[in-house]
């Protein structure tokens, strides 16, 4: 859903755009780690005799990284919600 914003150049809108860019950049390393470790996990599991210790280690790393990703996502959503409330109060959307 795209909300129409009625004020160009408003500081609050700029802050929202900055938050969006920050969100994408901050999650880049976490997404890369998840992708990379998932590939290692799959490579281990397709072996004739997979090492369960290695596989479990990759699974644990993936789970912990996902937990961090989700926690940061919740924090980012809360920051954006505050910005939207400010925009609503100011009558910008």
Secondary structure as the mmCIF struct_conf table of DSSP 4:
data_model
#
loop_
_struct_conf.conf_type_id
_struct_conf.id
_struct_conf.beg_label_comp_id
_struct_conf.beg_label_asym_id
_struct_conf.beg_label_seq_id
_struct_conf.end_label_comp_id
_struct_conf.end_label_asym_id
_struct_conf.end_label_seq_id
TURN_TY1_P TURN_TY1_P1 UNK A 8 UNK A 9
HELX_RH_AL_P HELX_RH_AL_P1 UNK A 11 UNK A 45
TURN_TY1_P TURN_TY1_P2 UNK A 46 UNK A 46
BEND BEND1 UNK A 47 UNK A 47
TURN_TY1_P TURN_TY1_P3 UNK A 48 UNK A 49
HELX_RH_AL_P HELX_RH_AL_P2 UNK A 52 UNK A 89
TURN_TY1_P TURN_TY1_P4 UNK A 90 UNK A 91
#
